[in-house]
Amino acid sequence: MKFVKLICWGGFFSVLIFIIFEIIFRVFFPVPMEPGVSLTLNNEIPGIRNNVRYSFDGYRLRQADWDNGHEGDSIRILCFGGNATTTVFQKPEDSWWGKLADKISKTTGKNIEVGAMAKTSNGQYILPSFVNAEKIVERYDPDLIICCYGFGDTMHYNDYVYNRNKINILRKGVPRGLKYSLAKMSHVMRLMRNKKTKRYLKEIWKPLNVPNYHRDLLFRDRLYYRSCPELDNISRDVHDPLNEFIDGIRAFSDLALKQGSKLLVVGEPTIHGPKLGKDELSLMTSVYYPTKPVPGKGSGHRVRPETIDIELQRFYEAASHYCEKNGVEWINLHGVVPQTIEYFLGETDVTDIGASEIADKLMLPVTNIVNEL
């Protein structure tokens, strides 16, 4: 009998201690569903700093001048986009969104909190990015959302199939299982789960800490591009990825409306144009595959920059029309940022000077929005 009582009291106190810790973590030390990552990336590439501290939280958000309280006159801006936005080549303060926030803060006298989604494997596409962005926006409640896409969606594979319901399919692709469900309910369980996840992420991200990892990756991609036969043009049929691009803008627009945030849609700047010099042509890496990528030399076709330029113009014309029709702020930066190696270190990655140029071009429209808030 005493043994049974001992077990009961032991169980009672165990549950009580668990509840106390749960309350403490939930109120004072909330634990995200996923742990963050912090890396030091070193790439010797002209136009950027060699040493970049690249870190993001459990929601895959990089932050600059951040106040978790989000009180007073603070204006919170969240940015989503392709390589120039998720950049692994710049610290937050050197990125276009970090520089933009600093400029606007000095001009308006308001505290600008800015963040951008970190790089993901499919972050160059607007719809997969939106599914991640949705969680970030709901968590951090921004005053303004800036989305800057275009290039990635023009380069869908030749066997691409448009699915009107793709966004819901992507939403279903979230982690499941008993452990995940328990972690969603309990911050203590999250803490225990995240320890294992951190060890896993450390191994996954470990190669990126190797000096010049991204520089060498760019070099290999450029060599591979040159090994491929040239593609004359990109043909489109009923499965035009432009439809998915517009779906993505619509999704961001609906999310901003639901959240009570302003939205600015930006046509992603790239180096693609009809009259590039030899140095600029050397940055090309775009390969269009007849099917999903197959390892090996020349399994795809290299795409001429003027071909991509034509596609981007088509995409941005449609985006402009959609935004105008639906009352969404739109600005196109393609061809506005000088298409030279001084401003670009890749097809869409920008140098520090390129980041400053993007910030300058967005200064007026974003300042106008901030002043209206």
The 8 nearest C-alpha neighbors of each residue, nearest first, counted from 0:
[[1, 3, 2, 4, 5, 6, 7, 8],
 [2, 0, 4, 3, 5, 6, 7, 8],
 [1, 3, 5, 0, 4, 6, 7, 8],
 [4, 2, 6, 0, 5, 1, 7, 8],
 [5, 3, 7, 1, 6, 2, 8, 0],
 [4, 6, 2, 8, 3, 7, 9, 1],
 [5, 7, 9, 3, 4, 8, 10, 2],
 [8, 6, 4, 10, 9, 5, 11, 3],
 [9, 7, 11, 5, 10, 6, 4, 12],
 [10, 8, 6, 12, 7, 11, 5, 13],
 [9, 11, 13, 7, 8, 12, 6, 14],
 [10, 12, 8, 14, 9, 13, 7, 15],
 [11, 13, 15, 9, 14, 10, 16, 8],
 [14, 12, 10, 16, 15, 11, 9, 17],
 [13, 15, 17, 11, 12, 16, 18, 10],
 [16, 14, 12, 18, 17, 13, 11, 19],
 [15, 17, 19, 13, 18, 14, 12, 20],
 [18, 16, 14, 20, 15, 19, 21, 13],
 [19, 17, 21, 15, 16, 20, 14, 22],
 [20, 18, 16, 22, 21, 17, 15, 23],
 [21, 19, 23, 17, 22, 18, 24, 16],
 [20, 22, 18, 24, 19, 23, 187, 25],
 [21, 23, 25, 19, 20, 24, 26, 18],
 [24, 22, 20, 26, 21, 25, 27, 19],
 [25, 23, 28, 29, 21, 27, 22, 26],
 [24, 26, 29, 22, 23, 21, 28, 27],
 [27, 25, 23, 24, 22, 28, 29, 21],
 [26, 28, 24, 23, 25, 29, 22, 30],
 [27, 29, 24, 25, 26, 30, 23, 186],
 [30, 28, 25, 24, 27, 26, 31, 186],
 [29, 31, 186, 28, 189, 190, 32, 24],
 [32, 30, 33, 57, 34, 29, 189, 58],
 [31, 33, 189, 57, 30, 183, 34, 182],
 [32, 34, 57, 31, 193, 35, 58, 196],
 [35, 33, 57, 193, 197, 56, 31, 36],
 [34, 36, 56, 57, 55, 33, 37, 59],
 [37, 35, 54, 55, 56, 38, 34, 200],
 [36, 38, 54, 53, 55, 35, 39, 52],
 [39, 37, 53, 52, 54, 40, 208, 36],
 [38, 40, 52, 51, 53, 208, 41, 50],
 [41, 39, 51, 208, 50, 38, 52, 42],
 [40, 42, 50, 210, 49, 211, 51, 39],
 [43, 41, 211, 49, 214, 44, 210, 40],
 [42, 44, 49, 211, 41, 45, 214, 48],
 [43, 45, 42, 47, 46, 214, 49, 48],
 [46, 44, 47, 43, 344, 350, 48, 341],
 [45, 47, 350, 351, 44, 341, 48, 352],
 [48, 46, 351, 350, 45, 44, 49, 88],
 [47, 49, 50, 51, 46, 89, 88, 43],
 [50, 48, 41, 42, 43, 47, 51, 44],
 [49, 51, 41, 48, 40, 52, 39, 42],
 [52, 50, 40, 90, 39, 53, 89, 41],
 [51, 53, 39, 38, 90, 40, 54, 50],
 [54, 52, 38, 37, 51, 39, 90, 87],
 [55, 53, 37, 36, 38, 61, 52, 56],
 [54, 56, 61, 60, 59, 35, 36, 37],
 [55, 57, 35, 59, 58, 60, 34, 36],
 [56, 58, 35, 33, 34, 59, 31, 32],
 [57, 59, 56, 60, 135, 33, 134, 31],
 [60, 58, 56, 55, 117, 57, 116, 61],
 [59, 61, 116, 55, 58, 56, 115, 117],
 [62, 60, 55, 115, 114, 116, 117, 54],
 [61, 63, 114, 113, 65, 60, 115, 91],
 [62, 64, 65, 113, 91, 114, 112, 97],
 [65, 63, 112, 113, 66, 62, 111, 110],
 [64, 66, 112, 63, 62, 67, 113, 114],
 [67, 65, 68, 69, 64, 112, 70, 73],
 [66, 68, 69, 65, 70, 139, 112, 64],
 [67, 69, 66, 70, 65, 71, 73, 139],
 [70, 68, 67, 66, 73, 71, 75, 74],
 [69, 71, 68, 73, 72, 66, 67, 74],
 [70, 72, 73, 69, 74, 110, 68, 109],
 [71, 73, 109, 110, 74, 70, 69, 111],
 [74, 72, 110, 71, 111, 70, 69, 109],
 [75, 73, 111, 112, 142, 110, 72, 76],
 [74, 76, 112, 141, 142, 113, 111, 73],
 [77, 75, 113, 143, 141, 144, 142, 112],
 [78, 76, 114, 144, 115, 113, 141, 145],
 [79, 77, 115, 145, 146, 144, 114, 76],
 [80, 78, 146, 116, 115, 147, 145, 84],
 [79, 81, 147, 148, 84, 146, 85, 78],
 [80, 82, 123, 84, 148, 83, 85, 122],
 [81, 83, 85, 86, 84, 348, 347, 123],
 [82, 84, 348, 86, 81, 349, 85, 347],
 [85, 83, 80, 82, 86, 81, 79, 115],
 [84, 86, 118, 117, 82, 83, 116, 81],
 [87, 85, 83, 82, 88, 84, 89, 118],
 [86, 88, 89, 85, 53, 118, 40, 51],
 [89, 87, 86, 51, 47, 90, 48, 42],
 [90, 88, 93, 94, 87, 51, 86, 91],
 [89, 91, 93, 92, 51, 52, 94, 53],
 [92, 90, 94, 97, 93, 63, 89, 62],
 [91, 93, 97, 90, 94, 98, 63, 89],
 [94, 92, 90, 89, 91, 97, 98, 351],
 [95, 93, 97, 91, 96, 89, 354, 92],
 [94, 96, 354, 358, 98, 97, 355, 357],
 [95, 97, 99, 94, 98, 100, 358, 113],
 [96, 98, 92, 94, 91, 100, 99, 95],
 [99, 97, 101, 95, 100, 96, 92, 358],
 [98, 100, 358, 96, 102, 101, 97, 95],
 [101, 99, 103, 97, 98, 102, 111, 104],
 [100, 102, 98, 104, 99, 103, 105, 97],
 [103, 101, 99, 105, 104, 100, 106, 98],
 [102, 104, 106, 100, 105, 101, 107, 99],
 [103, 105, 109, 101, 108, 107, 102, 106],
 [104, 106, 102, 108, 103, 107, 101, 109],
 [107, 105, 103, 104, 108, 102, 109, 366],
 [108, 106, 109, 104, 105, 103, 370, 366],
 [109, 107, 104, 105, 106, 110, 103, 111],
 [110, 108, 104, 107, 111, 72, 73, 74],
 [109, 111, 73, 104, 74, 72, 112, 108],
 [112, 110, 74, 104, 100, 73, 75, 109],
 [113, 111, 75, 65, 64, 74, 76, 63],
 [114, 112, 76, 63, 75, 77, 62, 111],
 [113, 115, 62, 77, 61, 63, 78, 60],
 [116, 114, 78, 61, 77, 60, 79, 117],
 [115, 117, 60, 79, 59, 85, 61, 118],
 [118, 116, 85, 59, 60, 61, 115, 119],
 [117, 119, 85, 122, 116, 120, 86, 87],
 [120, 118, 122, 121, 117, 123, 128, 85],
 [119, 121, 122, 118, 123, 124, 127, 128],
 [122, 120, 119, 123, 124, 127, 128, 118],
 [121, 123, 119, 128, 124, 120, 118, 81],
 [122, 124, 81, 151, 121, 125, 80, 82],
 [125, 123, 151, 152, 122, 126, 121, 127],
 [124, 126, 128, 247, 127, 129, 148, 244],
 [125, 127, 129, 247, 128, 124, 166, 130],
 [128, 126, 129, 130, 125, 124, 121, 122],
 [129, 127, 122, 125, 126, 131, 130, 132],
 [128, 130, 132, 126, 131, 127, 133, 125],
 [129, 131, 133, 127, 128, 132, 170, 126],
 [132, 130, 129, 128, 133, 134, 135, 127],
 [133, 131, 129, 135, 134, 130, 128, 136],
 [132, 134, 136, 130, 131, 135, 129, 137],
 [133, 135, 137, 132, 136, 131, 138, 130],
 [136, 134, 132, 138, 133, 137, 139, 58],
 [137, 135, 133, 139, 138, 140, 134, 132],
 [136, 138, 134, 135, 140, 139, 133, 258],
 [137, 139, 135, 136, 140, 134, 58, 133],
 [138, 140, 136, 137, 141, 135, 75, 67],
 [139, 141, 136, 137, 138, 142, 258, 260],
 [142, 140, 75, 143, 76, 139, 77, 260],
 [141, 143, 260, 75, 76, 261, 74, 140],
 [144, 142, 261, 76, 260, 141, 262, 77],
 [143, 145, 262, 77, 76, 78, 261, 263],
 [146, 144, 78, 263, 264, 262, 79, 77],
 [145, 147, 79, 264, 80, 78, 265, 148],
 [146, 148, 80, 265, 267, 266, 264, 79],
 [149, 147, 267, 80, 81, 266, 125, 146],
 [148, 150, 267, 152, 151, 266, 153, 311],
 [149, 151, 153, 152, 148, 311, 267, 154],
 [152, 150, 123, 124, 154, 153, 149, 155],
 [151, 153, 124, 154, 150, 149, 155, 240],
 [154, 152, 150, 151, 155, 310, 149, 240],
 [155, 153, 152, 151, 156, 287, 150, 285],
 [154, 156, 153, 152, 159, 157, 240, 151],
 [157, 155, 159, 158, 288, 290, 287, 291],
 [156, 158, 289, 159, 290, 288, 155, 287],
 [159, 157, 156, 290, 160, 289, 291, 155],
 [160, 158, 156, 157, 155, 161, 238, 240],
 [161, 159, 238, 162, 158, 239, 240, 237],
 [160, 162, 238, 163, 240, 159, 239, 243],
 [163, 161, 165, 164, 160, 243, 238, 166],
 [162, 164, 165, 161, 243, 166, 246, 242],
 [163, 165, 162, 166, 167, 168, 161, 169],
 [166, 164, 168, 162, 167, 163, 169, 126],
 [165, 167, 169, 168, 164, 170, 126, 130],
 [168, 166, 170, 169, 165, 164, 171, 172],
 [167, 169, 165, 171, 166, 170, 164, 172],
 [170, 168, 166, 172, 171, 167, 165, 127],
 [171, 169, 167, 172, 168, 166, 130, 173],
 [172, 170, 168, 169, 173, 167, 174, 166],
 [171, 173, 169, 170, 168, 174, 175, 167],
 [172, 174, 171, 175, 170, 169, 130, 168],
 [175, 173, 172, 179, 176, 171, 180, 178],
 [176, 174, 179, 173, 180, 177, 178, 172],
 [175, 177, 179, 178, 180, 174, 181, 182],
 [176, 178, 180, 179, 181, 175, 182, 183],
 [179, 177, 181, 180, 176, 182, 192, 175],
 [178, 180, 182, 176, 181, 177, 175, 183],
 [181, 179, 177, 183, 182, 178, 176, 184],
 [180, 182, 178, 184, 183, 179, 185, 177],
 [183, 181, 189, 188, 179, 185, 184, 180],
 [184, 182, 180, 181, 185, 179, 32, 189],
 [183, 185, 181, 182, 180, 186, 188, 189],
 [184, 186, 182, 188, 187, 183, 181, 189],
 [185, 187, 189, 188, 30, 21, 25, 190],
 [188, 186, 190, 189, 185, 21, 191, 24],
 [187, 189, 182, 191, 185, 190, 186, 192],
 [190, 188, 182, 186, 192, 187, 191, 193],
 [189, 191, 187, 193, 188, 192, 186, 30],
 [190, 192, 188, 189, 193, 194, 187, 195],
 [193, 191, 189, 190, 194, 195, 188, 196],
 [192, 194, 196, 190, 195, 191, 189, 34],
 [195, 193, 197, 196, 192, 191, 190, 198],
 [194, 196, 198, 193, 197, 192, 199, 191],
 [195, 197, 193, 199, 198, 194, 200, 192],
 [198, 196, 200, 194, 199, 195, 193, 201],
 [199, 197, 201, 195, 196, 200, 202, 194],
 [198, 200, 196, 197, 202, 201, 203, 195],
 [201, 199, 203, 197, 202, 198, 204, 196],
 [200, 202, 198, 199, 204, 203, 205, 197],
 [201, 203, 205, 200, 199, 204, 198, 206],
 [202, 204, 200, 201, 205, 199, 206, 207],
 [205, 203, 201, 202, 207, 206, 200, 208],
 [204, 206, 202, 207, 208, 203, 201, 209],
 [207, 205, 208, 209, 204, 203, 212, 202],
 [208, 206, 209, 205, 204, 212, 40, 213],
 [207, 209, 206, 40, 205, 39, 210, 38],
 [208, 210, 207, 206, 212, 211, 205, 41],
 [211, 209, 41, 212, 42, 208, 40, 207],
 [212, 210, 42, 214, 213, 41, 215, 43],
 [213, 211, 215, 214, 210, 209, 207, 216],
 [214, 212, 216, 215, 211, 217, 42, 207],
 [213, 215, 211, 217, 216, 212, 42, 218],
 [214, 216, 218, 213, 217, 212, 211, 219],
 [215, 217, 213, 219, 218, 214, 212, 220],
 [218, 216, 220, 214, 215, 219, 213, 221],
 [217, 219, 215, 221, 216, 220, 214, 222],
 [220, 218, 222, 216, 221, 217, 223, 215],
 [221, 219, 223, 217, 222, 218, 284, 224],
 [220, 222, 284, 224, 218, 219, 223, 283],
 [223, 221, 219, 225, 224, 220, 218, 226],
 [222, 224, 226, 220, 225, 221, 219, 227],
 [225, 223, 221, 284, 222, 226, 227, 301],
 [224, 226, 222, 223, 227, 221, 301, 228],
 [227, 225, 223, 224, 297, 222, 296, 228],
 [228, 226, 297, 300, 225, 301, 224, 299],
 [229, 227, 300, 301, 230, 226, 297, 299],
 [228, 230, 301, 300, 302, 227, 231, 303],
 [229, 231, 300, 302, 232, 301, 228, 303],
 [232, 230, 229, 233, 302, 303, 306, 300],
 [231, 233, 230, 306, 234, 302, 303, 307],
 [234, 232, 235, 231, 306, 230, 310, 157],
 [233, 235, 232, 236, 157, 239, 231, 310],
 [234, 236, 239, 233, 238, 237, 240, 157],
 [235, 237, 238, 239, 234, 240, 160, 157],
 [236, 238, 239, 235, 161, 160, 240, 242],
 [239, 237, 161, 160, 236, 240, 159, 235],
 [238, 240, 241, 237, 235, 236, 242, 161],
 [241, 239, 243, 242, 238, 244, 152, 161],
 [240, 242, 244, 239, 243, 314, 245, 152],
 [243, 241, 240, 245, 244, 239, 246, 161],
 [244, 242, 246, 240, 241, 245, 247, 161],
 [243, 245, 241, 247, 246, 242, 240, 125],
 [244, 246, 248, 247, 242, 243, 249, 241],
 [247, 245, 243, 249, 244, 248, 250, 242],
 [248, 246, 250, 126, 244, 245, 249, 125],
 [247, 249, 245, 251, 250, 246, 252, 244],
 [248, 250, 252, 246, 247, 251, 245, 253],
 [249, 251, 247, 253, 252, 248, 246, 254],
 [252, 250, 254, 248, 253, 249, 255, 247],
 [251, 253, 249, 255, 250, 254, 248, 256],
 [254, 252, 256, 250, 251, 255, 257, 249],
 [253, 255, 251, 257, 256, 252, 258, 250],
 [256, 254, 260, 258, 252, 257, 253, 259],
 [257, 255, 253, 259, 254, 258, 260, 252],
 [256, 258, 254, 255, 259, 253, 260, 252],
 [259, 257, 255, 260, 256, 254, 140, 137],
 [258, 260, 256, 257, 255, 261, 142, 254],
 [261, 259, 255, 142, 143, 258, 256, 141],
 [260, 262, 143, 144, 142, 255, 259, 263],
 [263, 261, 144, 143, 145, 255, 260, 264],
 [262, 264, 145, 328, 329, 144, 265, 146],
 [265, 263, 329, 146, 145, 147, 328, 262],
 [266, 264, 147, 330, 331, 329, 267, 146],
 [265, 267, 331, 332, 147, 148, 333, 149],
 [266, 268, 148, 147, 149, 265, 333, 332],
 [269, 267, 333, 332, 266, 336, 334, 347],
 [270, 268, 347, 271, 346, 333, 267, 338],
 [269, 271, 338, 346, 272, 347, 343, 339],
 [272, 270, 304, 308, 269, 305, 307, 346],
 [271, 273, 305, 308, 304, 274, 275, 270],
 [274, 272, 305, 275, 304, 271, 308, 306],
 [275, 273, 272, 276, 305, 271, 304, 338],
 [276, 274, 279, 280, 273, 272, 277, 338],
 [275, 277, 279, 278, 280, 274, 339, 281],
 [276, 278, 280, 279, 281, 275, 282, 274],
 [279, 277, 281, 280, 276, 340, 282, 339],
 [278, 280, 281, 276, 277, 282, 275, 340],
 [281, 279, 277, 282, 278, 283, 276, 275],
 [280, 282, 278, 279, 283, 277, 221, 284],
 [283, 281, 345, 280, 279, 346, 284, 221],
 [282, 284, 281, 280, 285, 346, 221, 345],
 [283, 285, 221, 224, 220, 286, 282, 346],
 [286, 284, 302, 301, 283, 287, 224, 154],
 [285, 287, 301, 300, 302, 299, 224, 288],
 [288, 286, 300, 299, 301, 156, 302, 154],
 [287, 289, 299, 290, 156, 292, 300, 291],
 [290, 288, 157, 299, 156, 287, 158, 291],
 [291, 289, 288, 158, 157, 156, 292, 293],
 [290, 292, 288, 156, 293, 289, 158, 157],
 [293, 291, 288, 290, 294, 298, 299, 289],
 [292, 294, 298, 295, 291, 290, 299, 288],
 [295, 293, 292, 298, 296, 297, 299, 291],
 [294, 296, 298, 293, 297, 292, 223, 299],
 [295, 297, 298, 226, 223, 294, 227, 299],
 [296, 298, 227, 299, 226, 295, 228, 300],
 [299, 297, 296, 293, 295, 288, 227, 294],
 [300, 298, 288, 297, 287, 286, 227, 289],
 [301, 299, 228, 287, 227, 229, 230, 286],
 [300, 302, 286, 229, 227, 224, 230, 285],
 [301, 303, 230, 285, 286, 229, 300, 304],
 [302, 304, 306, 305, 301, 307, 230, 229],
 [305, 303, 271, 307, 306, 272, 308, 302],
 [304, 306, 273, 308, 272, 307, 303, 271],
 [307, 305, 309, 303, 308, 304, 232, 310],
 [308, 306, 310, 304, 309, 305, 311, 271],
 [307, 309, 305, 311, 271, 306, 272, 310],
 [310, 308, 312, 306, 307, 311, 305, 313],
 [311, 309, 307, 313, 312, 308, 314, 153],
 [310, 312, 314, 308, 313, 309, 315, 307],
 [311, 313, 315, 309, 310, 314, 316, 308],
 [314, 312, 310, 316, 311, 315, 309, 317],
 [315, 313, 311, 317, 312, 316, 241, 318],
 [314, 316, 318, 312, 317, 313, 319, 311],
 [315, 317, 319, 313, 318, 314, 312, 320],
 [316, 318, 320, 314, 315, 319, 321, 313],
 [319, 317, 315, 321, 320, 316, 322, 314],
 [318, 320, 316, 322, 317, 321, 315, 323],
 [319, 321, 317, 323, 318, 322, 324, 316],
 [322, 320, 318, 324, 319, 323, 325, 317],
 [323, 321, 327, 325, 319, 324, 320, 326],
 [324, 322, 320, 326, 325, 321, 319, 327],
 [323, 325, 321, 322, 326, 320, 327, 319],
 [326, 324, 322, 323, 327, 321, 320, 252],
 [325, 327, 323, 322, 324, 328, 321, 329],
 [328, 326, 322, 325, 323, 329, 262, 263],
 [327, 329, 263, 264, 322, 262, 326, 330],
 [330, 328, 264, 265, 263, 327, 322, 319],
 [329, 331, 265, 266, 332, 264, 328, 263],
 [330, 332, 266, 265, 333, 329, 267, 315],
 [333, 331, 268, 335, 266, 267, 334, 336],
 [334, 332, 268, 335, 331, 267, 269, 266],
 [333, 335, 336, 332, 337, 268, 338, 269],
 [336, 334, 332, 333, 337, 268, 331, 360],
 [335, 337, 334, 338, 332, 356, 268, 333],
 [338, 336, 339, 335, 342, 334, 270, 353],
 [339, 337, 270, 336, 342, 334, 343, 340],
 [338, 340, 341, 342, 337, 279, 343, 270],
 [341, 339, 343, 342, 279, 344, 278, 338],
 [340, 342, 339, 343, 350, 46, 352, 353],
 [341, 343, 353, 350, 340, 339, 352, 349],
 [344, 342, 349, 340, 350, 345, 348, 341],
 [345, 343, 349, 348, 350, 340, 342, 282],
 [346, 344, 348, 282, 347, 343, 349, 283],
 [345, 347, 270, 269, 348, 283, 282, 343],
 [346, 348, 269, 345, 82, 83, 349, 270],
 [349, 347, 345, 83, 82, 344, 343, 346],
 [348, 350, 343, 353, 344, 342, 83, 354],
 [349, 351, 353, 46, 352, 342, 343, 47],
 [350, 352, 354, 353, 47, 46, 355, 93],
 [353, 351, 355, 350, 354, 342, 356, 341],
 [352, 354, 342, 350, 356, 349, 351, 355],
 [353, 355, 95, 351, 357, 356, 352, 94],
 [356, 354, 358, 352, 353, 357, 95, 359],
 [355, 357, 353, 359, 358, 354, 360, 352],
 [358, 356, 360, 354, 359, 355, 95, 361],
 [357, 359, 99, 355, 95, 361, 356, 360],
 [360, 358, 356, 362, 357, 361, 355, 99],
 [359, 361, 357, 358, 362, 356, 363, 332],
 [362, 360, 358, 359, 363, 364, 365, 357],
 [361, 363, 359, 365, 360, 366, 364, 358],
 [362, 364, 366, 365, 361, 367, 360, 359],
 [365, 363, 367, 366, 361, 362, 368, 330],
 [364, 366, 368, 367, 362, 363, 361, 369],
 [367, 365, 369, 363, 368, 364, 362, 370],
 [368, 366, 364, 370, 365, 369, 363, 371],
 [367, 369, 365, 371, 366, 370, 364, 372],
 [370, 368, 366, 372, 371, 367, 365, 74],
 [371, 369, 367, 368, 372, 366, 107, 365],
 [372, 370, 368, 369, 367, 366, 261, 365],
 [371, 369, 370, 368, 142, 74, 261, 143]]
